[in-house]
Amino acid sequence: MDVQTILNAGIELAKTRGYRGVYKRHLAEVLGCSMGTINYHWGTMNELRAAIVRRAIAIGNRQIVTQAVALGDSVISRENLSQGQREKLDKMRIRIS
């Protein structure tokens, strides 16, 4: 199973369960795969959530990004994002510190 398929499922879960409601177990259930498949790409939940937030930025999903910002998640700090990601946040009118 490829990374984009997993991340897209993570985005869909985050839309319904909230950003912090995404867990590897739920993702594996939705995809019909083992948790080992998820762990192969992301060893920790922080790494998985970071990837989901980056994907949300890439596709312009304001809902998920604003949840991460509101929770003060370090994944969404300016130093952890590329220039392009920061520019996308600016276009979405999302301010981060």
ZANUFI-792621 format. One record per residue (C-alpha): x, y, z; residue in one letter; residue number from 1. Coordinates in steps of 0.001 Angstrom, whole numbers, m for minus. Layout:
residues N
REC     east    north       up  res    n
REC        X        Y        Z    a  NUM
...
This chain:
residues 97
REC     east    north       up  res    n
REC        0        0        0    m    1
REC     1435     3350     m992    d    2
REC     1974     6377     1218    v    3
REC     m553     8597     m589    q    4
REC    m3348     6057     m123    t    5
REC    m2601     5884     3590    i    6
REC    m2410     9666     3943    l    7
REC    m5646    10183     2026    n    8
REC    m7361     7747     4397    a    9
REC    m5789     9655     7298    g   10
REC    m7231    12899     5939    i   11
REC   m10695    11342     5699    e   12
REC   m10444    10014     9259    l   13
REC    m9298    13410    10510    a   14
REC   m12312    15024     8846    k   15
REC   m14701    12785    10762    t   16
REC   m12827    12072    14000    r   17
REC   m10770    15232    14294    g   18
REC    m7043    15616    13876    y   19
REC    m6198    14051    17249    r   20
REC    m8755    11291    16674    g   21
REC    m6613     9550    14065    v   22
REC    m4859     6458    15353    y   23
REC    m2833     3853    13518    k   24
REC    m5288     1134    14541    r   25
REC    m8260     3009    13052    h   26
REC    m6327     3759     9908    l   27
REC    m5348      108     9475    a   28
REC    m8994     m946     9977    e   29
REC   m10254     1527     7373    v   30
REC    m7620      438     4873    l   31
REC    m7951    m3260     5626    g   32
REC    m4252    m3624     6300    c   33
REC    m2089    m4460     9285    s   34
REC     m657    m1875    11648    m   35
REC     2731    m3078    10435    g   36
REC     1985    m1434     7091    t   37
REC     1364     1888     8816    i   38
REC     4384     1450    11109    n   39
REC     6592      742     8099    y   40
REC     6093     4313     6907    h   41
REC     5642     6120    10250    w   42
REC     7084     4719    13450    g   43
REC     5274     7079    15777    t   44
REC     1917     8795    15926    m   45
REC     3692    12164    15855    n   46
REC     5325    11228    12544    e   47
REC     1985    10072    11138    l   48
REC      152    13187    12310    r   49
REC     2934    15367    10892    a   50
REC     2493    13660     7537    a   51
REC    m1283    14122     7709    i   52
REC     m897    17835     8474    v   53
REC     1586    18264     5635    r   54
REC     m832    16496     3295    r   55
REC    m3678    18705     4579    a   56
REC    m1570    21772     3806    i   57
REC     m763    20439      336    a   58
REC    m4417    19902     m534    i   59
REC    m5615    23052     1235    g   60
REC    m7676    21339     3933    n   61
REC    m8161    24239     6326    r   62
REC   m10184    22197     8852    q   63
REC    m7358    19823     9724    i   64
REC    m4640    22463     9671    v   65
REC    m6563    24801    11985    t   66
REC    m7148    21937    14417    q   67
REC    m3397    21283    14581    a   68
REC    m2732    24993    15084    v   69
REC    m5408    25307    17784    a   70
REC    m3926    22332    19635    l   71
REC     m508    23965    19535    g   72
REC      955    20937    17814    d   73
REC     4695    21370    17238    s   74
REC     4308    19738    13824    v   75
REC     2763    22955    12573    i   76
REC     5453    25314    13842    s   77
REC     7169    27578    11307    r   78
REC    10558    25916    11740    e   79
REC     9096    22485    10927    n   80
REC     7536    23608     7634    l   81
REC     9080    24344     4278    s   82
REC     8858    27760     2640    q   83
REC     6237    26381      239    g   84
REC     4135    25032     3093    q   85
REC     4342    28374     4908    r   86
REC     3219    30132     1731    e   87
REC      236    27787     1419    k   88
REC     m712    28568     5018    l   89
REC     m492    32276     4225    d   90
REC    m2841    31751     1259    k   91
REC    m5256    29908     3560    m   92
REC    m4918    32846     5976    r   93
REC    m3682    30613     8745    i   94
REC    m1129    32268    11024    r   95
REC     1350    30221    12993    i   96
REC     4188    31236    15268    s   97
